[in-house]
Amino acid sequence: MTHKLSPAVLFSLLAIGIMAGCVGIVLTWLLHTVQHLAFGYGLLGQESFREMAEHAPPLRRFLALAGCGAVAGVGWYALHRYGAPLVDIKKAVDNPDQHMPFKTTVAHALLQILTVGMGSPLGREVAPREMSAALATRWMQRFRFDADTRRLLLACASGAGLAAVYNVPLAATVFVLETLLLSWQPRALLAALLACGTAVLVVRLGLGDLVQYPLPEAAINPALSGWALLAGPVLALAVYAFNRSAARLPPLPRSSPKMMVIALAAFAAIGLLAVWFPDILGNGKAGNQLSFAGAIGWHEGLALFAAKWLAVLLAMLGGAYGGRITPSMMLGGMLALTLAIAWNSGLPPVSIGAAAFIGAAVFLGLAQKMVLTAMVFMLELSRLSTAYWLPLCLCMGSALLVWTCLQARRPD
């Protein structure tokens, strides 16, 4: 592979970045519109989704999730029954000759946004990644690129979609290199920076420079580093347990009409959970806002941790698709909040919000197999001080040590 990018590739990277940015804008507005219709969410941002979900009557929350189950069941049944077979982004990057079917991929992405907007507990970030990659596939048909170049452009399109929806150009660049290309060559680095940077520029021109989690700076003291070292192994065990529980879900008859009934039942169960725990609705941002602010006690943190865990498994059982980034953050944040409160009961105090933030990053990094991306992602998402790097690294390091041992012991 040459280390240079031809003019055609450079032009394609800029075009892909622009397309991904436009996709991010359109899908963001679509998500907010669906949330408004489902829960009364303010289109102009007067109220957050968390506030609207909490203020919505319990019956409205239940009906929104039942409707979500109907949409998920009918939509994905029809897609699997009548659409072209879906191709995962990672598989498309690994084998660029295996094209992502455009119409099926776009419909698949739109279904994810619709269901997340209606309260599905999964994430929204896969949809812009898939739609950007599908558009990139169409774009590349205009050129005679070799397989390595097509692979590079597909990976950059996926990263640009992630950058656009979360306003994180650097974290998305690291994501492309760490998880998709598995390469840190100058050519790949340059390509990822151009595509992801262009996508974010377009989004900021269209929506403004939105900070996903505007948080106050917390005290980063030696006690927090000590807590981070001890909390890491607990977080690793939690990720391991969650992955094992997800792996034990029964296989789904996706192309069978039974899937519509299963989806409706699974999302109705999530709706019942939401009667008592409205903050589990949506991708997990509502829960993150609570834990990062240290606004709840240990009993609420544990309850939301368990409820979100169950809700995500139910959504998977119901055949829904979606991302795992923000749900992973919520699980890690709630568990870390509980651990920090326990620490503060007898040891030098640490910031509850800072601990939750670190726990969210560690859970995310292990669950999604993107350790470096998760740390960069969290700081870029919040614009918090780089003083967080030390406790973040200590917690991630101790967690990764235990995680490696757990993976080595797996029978499979």
C-alpha positions as CSV (number, residue, x, y, z in Angstrom):
1,M,0.0,0.0,0.0
2,T,1.4,3.4,-1.0
3,H,1.7,6.0,1.7
4,K,0.4,8.7,-0.6
5,L,-3.2,9.7,-1.3
6,S,-4.1,10.4,-4.9
7,P,-6.1,13.5,-5.8
8,A,-9.1,11.2,-6.5
9,V,-8.8,9.7,-3.0
10,L,-8.4,13.1,-1.4
11,F,-11.4,14.4,-3.2
12,S,-13.4,11.3,-2.2
13,L,-12.4,11.7,1.5
14,L,-13.7,15.3,1.5
15,A,-16.9,14.3,-0.3
16,I,-17.5,11.4,2.2
17,G,-16.9,13.8,5.1
18,I,-19.5,16.2,3.7
19,M,-22.0,13.4,3.1
20,A,-21.4,12.1,6.6
21,G,-21.9,15.5,8.1
22,C,-25.2,15.9,6.2
23,V,-26.3,12.5,7.4
24,G,-25.5,13.5,11.0
25,I,-27.6,16.6,10.7
26,V,-30.6,14.9,9.1
27,L,-30.6,12.0,11.5
28,T,-30.2,14.3,14.6
29,W,-33.3,16.2,13.5
30,L,-35.2,13.0,12.7
31,L,-34.3,11.6,16.2
32,H,-35.5,14.8,17.9
33,T,-38.7,14.8,15.9
34,V,-39.6,11.3,16.8
35,Q,-38.8,12.0,20.5
36,H,-41.1,15.0,20.3
37,L,-43.9,12.9,18.9
38,A,-43.4,10.0,21.4
39,F,-42.8,12.0,24.6
40,G,-43.4,15.7,23.9
41,Y,-39.7,16.4,23.6
42,G,-39.0,20.0,22.7
43,L,-37.8,20.3,19.1
44,L,-35.9,23.5,19.9
45,G,-34.1,22.0,22.8
46,Q,-36.0,23.8,25.6
47,E,-36.1,20.5,27.6
48,S,-33.8,17.6,27.5
49,F,-35.0,14.1,26.6
50,R,-34.4,13.1,30.2
51,E,-36.7,15.8,31.5
52,M,-39.4,14.9,28.9
53,A,-39.2,11.2,29.6
54,E,-39.5,11.8,33.4
55,H,-42.4,14.3,33.0
56,A,-44.3,12.1,30.5
57,P,-47.2,10.1,32.2
58,P,-46.3,6.5,32.9
59,L,-49.0,5.3,30.4
60,R,-47.5,7.4,27.7
61,R,-44.1,5.9,28.3
62,F,-45.6,2.4,28.2
63,L,-47.5,3.1,25.0
64,A,-44.4,4.7,23.3
65,L,-42.4,1.5,24.0
66,A,-45.2,-0.8,22.9
67,G,-45.3,1.3,19.7
68,C,-41.6,1.0,19.4
69,G,-41.9,-2.8,19.7
70,A,-44.5,-2.8,16.8
71,V,-42.2,-0.7,14.6
72,A,-39.2,-2.8,15.4
73,G,-41.0,-6.1,14.9
74,V,-42.7,-5.2,11.6
75,G,-39.8,-3.2,10.3
76,W,-36.9,-5.7,10.9
77,Y,-39.1,-8.7,10.0
78,A,-39.9,-7.1,6.6
79,L,-36.2,-6.1,6.1
80,H,-34.9,-9.6,6.8
81,R,-37.8,-11.3,4.9
82,Y,-37.8,-9.2,1.8
83,G,-34.6,-7.0,1.8
84,A,-31.1,-7.8,0.6
85,P,-29.0,-9.4,3.2
86,L,-27.4,-6.8,5.5
87,V,-23.6,-6.5,5.6
88,D,-22.0,-5.4,8.8
89,I,-19.6,-2.4,8.5
90,K,-16.7,-4.4,9.9
91,K,-17.2,-7.2,7.4
92,A,-17.5,-4.7,4.6
93,V,-14.2,-3.1,5.6
94,D,-12.5,-6.4,6.0
95,N,-13.8,-7.5,2.6
96,P,-14.4,-4.4,0.4
97,D,-15.7,-6.5,-2.5
98,Q,-18.7,-7.4,-0.3
99,H,-20.9,-4.4,-1.0
100,M,-23.4,-3.0,1.5
101,P,-26.8,-3.0,-0.1
102,F,-27.8,0.6,-0.3
103,K,-31.6,0.5,0.1
104,T,-31.6,-2.1,2.8
105,T,-28.8,-0.4,4.7
106,V,-30.6,3.0,4.6
107,A,-33.9,1.4,5.8
108,H,-32.0,-0.4,8.5
109,A,-30.4,2.9,9.7
110,L,-33.7,4.7,9.7
111,L,-35.3,2.0,11.7
112,Q,-32.6,2.4,14.4
113,I,-33.2,6.1,14.6
114,L,-37.0,5.6,14.8
115,T,-36.8,3.0,17.6
116,V,-34.2,4.9,19.6
117,G,-36.4,8.0,19.3
118,M,-39.4,6.0,20.6
119,G,-37.4,4.9,23.6
120,S,-35.4,1.9,22.6
121,P,-32.5,1.5,25.2
122,L,-29.9,1.0,22.4
123,G,-27.6,3.6,20.9
124,R,-28.0,5.8,17.8
125,E,-24.5,5.9,16.5
126,V,-24.6,2.8,14.3
127,A,-27.2,4.4,12.0
128,P,-25.1,7.4,10.8
129,R,-22.1,5.1,10.4
130,E,-24.0,2.6,8.3
131,M,-25.7,5.3,6.2
132,S,-22.4,7.1,5.6
133,A,-20.7,3.8,4.6
134,A,-23.6,3.0,2.2
135,L,-23.3,6.5,0.6
136,A,-19.5,5.9,0.3
137,T,-20.1,2.6,-1.4
138,R,-22.3,4.4,-4.0
139,W,-19.7,7.1,-4.4
140,M,-16.8,4.7,-4.9
141,Q,-18.6,3.1,-7.9
142,R,-17.7,6.2,-9.8
143,F,-14.0,5.4,-9.5
144,R,-11.7,2.4,-10.1
145,F,-10.1,2.2,-6.7
146,D,-8.2,-0.9,-5.6
147,A,-9.4,-3.0,-2.7
148,D,-7.1,-1.3,-0.1
149,T,-8.4,2.1,-1.1
150,R,-12.0,1.0,-0.9
151,R,-11.3,-0.5,2.5
152,L,-9.8,2.8,3.6
153,L,-12.7,4.9,2.3
154,L,-15.3,2.7,3.9
155,A,-13.6,2.8,7.3
156,C,-13.3,6.6,7.1
157,A,-16.9,6.9,6.1
158,S,-17.9,4.9,9.2
159,G,-15.7,7.0,11.4
160,A,-17.0,10.2,9.9
161,G,-20.6,9.1,10.7
162,L,-19.6,8.6,14.3
163,A,-17.8,11.9,14.4
164,A,-20.8,13.7,13.0
165,V,-23.3,12.4,15.5
166,Y,-21.2,13.0,18.6
167,N,-19.1,16.0,17.5
168,V,-15.8,14.1,18.2
169,P,-13.3,14.4,15.2
170,L,-10.3,13.1,17.1
171,A,-12.0,10.2,18.9
172,A,-13.6,9.1,15.6
173,T,-10.1,9.2,14.0
174,V,-8.8,7.0,16.7
175,F,-11.8,4.7,16.3
176,V,-11.1,4.2,12.6
177,L,-7.5,3.3,13.3
178,E,-8.0,1.2,16.4
179,T,-11.1,-0.8,15.6
180,L,-11.6,-0.8,11.8
181,L,-8.3,-0.5,10.0
182,L,-6.1,-1.9,12.8
183,S,-3.4,0.3,11.4
184,W,-1.6,3.5,12.4
185,Q,0.1,4.1,9.1
186,P,0.4,7.8,8.0
187,R,-1.8,7.2,5.0
188,A,-4.6,5.8,7.2
189,L,-4.1,8.6,9.8
190,L,-4.3,11.3,7.2
191,A,-7.4,9.8,5.6
192,A,-9.3,9.5,8.9
193,L,-8.4,13.0,10.0
194,L,-9.7,14.5,6.7
195,A,-13.0,12.6,6.6
196,C,-13.8,12.9,10.3
197,G,-12.7,16.5,10.5
198,T,-14.8,17.5,7.4
199,A,-17.9,15.7,8.8
200,V,-17.7,17.6,12.1
201,L,-17.1,20.9,10.3
202,V,-20.3,20.4,8.3
203,V,-22.3,19.5,11.4
204,R,-21.0,22.5,13.3
205,L,-22.0,24.8,10.4
206,G,-25.5,23.2,10.5
207,L,-26.2,22.6,14.2
208,G,-23.5,24.5,16.0
209,D,-20.7,23.3,18.3
210,L,-22.8,21.1,20.6
211,V,-21.1,19.7,23.7
212,Q,-22.9,16.4,24.5
213,Y,-22.1,16.5,28.2
214,P,-21.3,20.1,29.5
215,L,-19.9,19.2,32.9
216,P,-18.2,21.3,35.6
217,E,-14.6,20.5,36.4
218,A,-14.2,18.2,39.4
219,A,-11.4,17.9,41.9
220,I,-8.9,15.4,40.6
221,N,-7.0,14.3,43.8
222,P,-4.8,11.3,44.7
223,A,-7.7,9.6,46.3
224,L,-9.4,9.4,42.9
225,S,-6.4,7.6,41.5
226,G,-6.6,5.1,44.3
227,W,-10.3,4.6,43.8
228,A,-9.6,4.1,40.0
229,L,-7.1,1.4,40.6
230,L,-9.5,-0.6,42.8
231,A,-12.6,0.1,40.7
232,G,-11.1,-1.1,37.5
233,P,-11.3,-4.9,38.3
234,V,-15.0,-4.5,39.4
235,L,-15.9,-2.8,36.1
236,A,-14.1,-5.5,34.2
237,L,-16.1,-8.2,36.0
238,A,-19.3,-6.3,35.2
239,V,-18.5,-6.1,31.5
240,Y,-17.6,-9.8,31.4
241,A,-20.9,-10.7,33.1
242,F,-22.9,-8.4,30.7
243,N,-21.3,-9.9,27.6
244,R,-21.9,-13.4,28.9
245,S,-25.6,-12.6,29.6
246,A,-26.0,-11.2,26.1
247,A,-24.3,-14.2,24.5
248,R,-26.8,-16.5,26.2
249,L,-29.8,-14.9,24.6
250,P,-31.6,-17.4,22.3
251,P,-31.1,-17.2,18.5
252,L,-33.8,-15.1,16.9
253,P,-36.1,-16.2,14.0
254,R,-35.6,-12.8,12.3
255,S,-37.3,-13.8,9.0
256,S,-40.3,-15.4,10.8
257,P,-43.5,-13.6,11.6
258,K,-43.0,-14.8,15.2
259,M,-40.4,-12.0,15.4
260,M,-43.2,-9.4,15.4
261,V,-44.8,-10.9,18.5
262,I,-41.5,-11.3,20.3
263,A,-40.5,-7.7,19.6
264,L,-43.9,-6.4,20.9
265,A,-43.7,-8.5,24.1
266,A,-40.0,-7.5,24.7
267,F,-40.6,-3.8,24.3
268,A,-43.8,-3.9,26.3
269,A,-41.7,-5.3,29.1
270,I,-39.3,-2.4,28.7
271,G,-42.3,-0.1,28.8
272,L,-43.3,-1.6,32.2
273,L,-39.8,-1.0,33.5
274,A,-40.0,2.6,32.3
275,V,-43.0,3.2,34.4
276,W,-40.7,3.2,37.4
277,F,-37.4,3.9,35.7
278,P,-37.9,6.5,32.9
279,D,-34.2,7.2,32.7
280,I,-33.5,3.9,31.0
281,L,-35.3,5.1,27.9
282,G,-33.3,6.2,24.9
283,N,-29.6,5.4,24.4
284,G,-28.5,6.2,28.0
285,K,-27.7,9.9,27.9
286,A,-30.4,10.5,30.5
287,G,-28.7,8.2,33.0
288,N,-25.3,9.6,32.2
289,Q,-26.5,13.1,33.0
290,L,-27.6,11.9,36.4
291,S,-24.4,9.9,37.2
292,F,-21.9,12.4,35.9
293,A,-23.6,15.1,38.0
294,G,-23.6,12.9,41.1
295,A,-27.3,13.7,41.4
296,I,-28.5,10.3,42.7
297,G,-27.7,8.0,45.6
298,W,-26.3,4.5,45.6
299,H,-29.7,2.8,45.7
300,E,-30.9,4.7,42.7
301,G,-27.7,4.1,40.9
302,L,-27.9,0.3,41.5
303,A,-31.5,0.2,40.5
304,L,-30.8,2.1,37.2
305,F,-27.8,-0.1,36.5
306,A,-29.9,-3.3,36.8
307,A,-32.9,-1.8,34.9
308,K,-30.7,-0.6,32.0
309,W,-28.9,-3.9,31.9
310,L,-32.3,-5.7,31.6
311,A,-33.7,-3.2,29.2
312,V,-30.8,-3.6,26.8
313,L,-31.1,-7.4,26.9
314,L,-34.8,-7.2,26.3
315,A,-34.3,-4.9,23.3
316,M,-31.8,-7.4,21.9
317,L,-34.2,-10.3,22.5
318,G,-36.8,-8.3,20.7
319,G,-34.6,-8.2,17.6
320,A,-33.8,-4.5,17.7
321,Y,-30.6,-3.1,16.3
322,G,-28.6,-0.2,17.7
323,G,-25.4,1.0,19.1
324,R,-23.8,0.1,22.4
325,I,-21.7,3.2,23.1
326,T,-24.0,5.2,25.3
327,P,-25.7,2.2,26.9
328,S,-22.2,1.0,27.9
329,M,-21.4,4.4,29.3
330,M,-24.6,4.4,31.4
331,L,-23.9,1.0,32.8
332,G,-20.3,1.9,33.7
333,G,-21.3,5.3,35.1
334,M,-24.0,3.9,37.4
335,L,-21.8,1.1,38.7
336,A,-18.9,3.5,39.3
337,L,-21.2,6.0,41.1
338,T,-22.2,3.2,43.5
339,L,-18.5,2.2,44.0
340,A,-17.5,5.8,44.7
341,I,-20.3,6.3,47.3
342,A,-19.1,3.1,49.0
343,W,-15.5,4.4,48.9
344,N,-16.5,7.8,50.4
345,S,-18.2,6.1,53.4
346,G,-14.8,5.4,55.0
347,L,-11.9,6.6,52.8
348,P,-10.7,10.0,51.6
349,P,-13.5,11.4,49.5
350,V,-13.6,11.4,45.7
351,S,-15.8,13.3,43.3
352,I,-18.9,11.1,42.6
353,G,-19.4,12.6,39.2
354,A,-15.7,12.2,38.2
355,A,-15.8,8.6,39.3
356,A,-18.9,7.9,37.3
357,F,-17.3,9.6,34.2
358,I,-14.2,7.4,34.6
359,G,-16.3,4.2,35.1
360,A,-18.3,5.1,31.9
361,A,-15.1,5.3,29.9
362,V,-13.7,2.0,31.2
363,F,-16.9,0.0,30.7
364,L,-17.2,1.5,27.2
365,G,-13.6,0.7,26.3
366,L,-13.8,-2.9,27.4
367,A,-17.4,-3.6,26.1
368,Q,-16.7,-2.2,22.7
369,K,-13.1,-3.4,22.4
370,M,-11.8,0.2,21.9
371,V,-9.7,1.1,24.9
372,L,-7.9,4.2,23.4
373,T,-11.0,5.4,21.5
374,A,-13.1,5.3,24.7
375,M,-10.7,7.5,26.7
376,V,-10.3,10.1,24.0
377,F,-14.0,9.9,23.2
378,M,-15.1,10.7,26.7
379,L,-12.8,13.7,27.2
380,E,-13.7,15.1,23.7
381,L,-17.4,14.5,24.4
382,S,-17.3,16.6,27.6
383,R,-14.4,19.0,27.0
384,L,-13.2,18.1,30.4
385,S,-9.6,18.8,31.6
386,T,-6.8,16.5,30.7
387,A,-6.2,16.0,34.4
388,Y,-8.6,13.1,34.0
389,W,-6.0,11.2,32.0
390,L,-4.2,9.8,35.1
391,P,-7.2,8.2,36.9
392,L,-8.6,7.2,33.5
393,C,-5.4,5.4,32.6
394,L,-5.1,3.7,36.0
395,C,-8.7,2.5,36.0
396,M,-8.5,1.3,32.4
397,G,-5.2,-0.4,33.1
398,S,-6.3,-2.3,36.1
399,A,-9.6,-3.2,34.4
400,L,-7.7,-4.4,31.3
401,L,-5.5,-6.6,33.4
402,V,-8.4,-8.4,34.9
403,W,-10.3,-8.5,31.5
404,T,-7.3,-10.2,29.9
405,C,-7.3,-12.9,32.5
406,L,-11.0,-13.4,32.2
407,Q,-10.8,-13.7,28.4
408,A,-7.9,-16.2,28.7
409,R,-10.1,-18.4,31.0
410,R,-13.1,-18.5,28.7
411,P,-13.8,-22.1,27.5
412,D,-14.5,-21.0,24.0
